Amino acid sequence: MKECSMQKNKAGCTCTYDPCSRKGVCCECLAYHFKSGQLPGCLFPKDAEKTYDRSIEKFIETYQKRGKWW
């Protein structure tokens, strides 16, 4: 299995919650958010991510309004 590249991951991370201990460790971030019924901030556009509403419902609502997910 390939090693996690924290510094490379951090460079592309769009999460605005700076004190997060999982920042750059994507596998831990995904597990943490999924366990809480959420998705990580990196899956949201910047303006939606800043609301800190990481719910799956917010994700669906956001991309239904925009018509695309990227």
MARGU-294193 format. One record per residue (C-alpha): residue number from 1; x, y, z. Coordinates in steps of 0.2 Angstrom, whole numbers, plus 2048, in hexadecimal, padded with zeros to 3 digits. Example, Ala and Ser with C-alpha at 12.3 -4.5 7.8 and 13.67 -1.06 7.14 Angstrom:
REM residues 2
[1, [83E, 7EA, 827]]
[2, [844, 7FB, 824]]
REM end
This chain:
REM residues 70
[1, [800, 800, 800]]
[2, [806, 811, 7FC]]
[3, [80B, 81C, 80A]]
[4, [801, 82C, 80E]]
[5, [809, 83C, 808]]
[6, [803, 848, 816]]
[7, [80C, 857, 80F]]
[8, [806, 855, 7FD]]
[9, [7F4, 851, 804]]
[10, [7F5, 861, 80F]]
[11, [7FA, 86C, 800]]
[12, [7EA, 867, 7F7]]
[13, [7DE, 866, 806]]
[14, [7D0, 873, 805]]
[15, [7CA, 870, 817]]
[16, [7CA, 881, 820]]
[17, [7CA, 879, 832]]
[18, [7DD, 87C, 835]]
[19, [7DF, 874, 846]]
[20, [7D9, 863, 83F]]
[21, [7E5, 855, 844]]
[22, [7E0, 84B, 835]]
[23, [7E4, 858, 828]]
[24, [7EE, 850, 81B]]
[25, [7EA, 83E, 821]]
[26, [7DC, 83B, 815]]
[27, [7D8, 829, 81B]]
[28, [7D6, 82F, 82D]]
[29, [7CC, 83E, 827]]
[30, [7C0, 833, 81D]]
[31, [7BE, 827, 82B]]
[32, [7BA, 835, 837]]
[33, [7AD, 83E, 82D]]
[34, [7A5, 82E, 826]]
[35, [7A3, 828, 838]]
[36, [79A, 838, 83C]]
[37, [78E, 837, 82D]]
[38, [798, 844, 824]]
[39, [7A4, 847, 815]]
[40, [7B5, 84F, 816]]
[41, [7B6, 862, 812]]
[42, [7C1, 85E, 803]]
[43, [7B1, 857, 7FA]]
[44, [7A9, 868, 7FB]]
[45, [7AC, 878, 7F1]]
[46, [7B5, 885, 7FB]]
[47, [7A5, 890, 7FF]]
[48, [79B, 881, 805]]
[49, [7AA, 879, 80F]]
[50, [7AB, 889, 819]]
[51, [79A, 886, 820]]
[52, [7A1, 877, 829]]
[53, [791, 86E, 825]]
[54, [799, 85E, 81F]]
[55, [788, 854, 81E]]
[56, [785, 848, 810]]
[57, [775, 852, 80D]]
[58, [77E, 862, 80B]]
[59, [78A, 85A, 7FF]]
[60, [77B, 854, 7F4]]
[61, [772, 865, 7F6]]
[62, [782, 86E, 7F1]]
[63, [785, 864, 7E1]]
[64, [773, 863, 7DC]]
[65, [773, 876, 7DB]]
[66, [783, 877, 7D2]]
[67, [780, 86A, 7C5]]
[68, [791, 862, 7C7]]
[69, [79C, 85B, 7D5]]
[70, [7AD, 862, 7D0]]
REM end
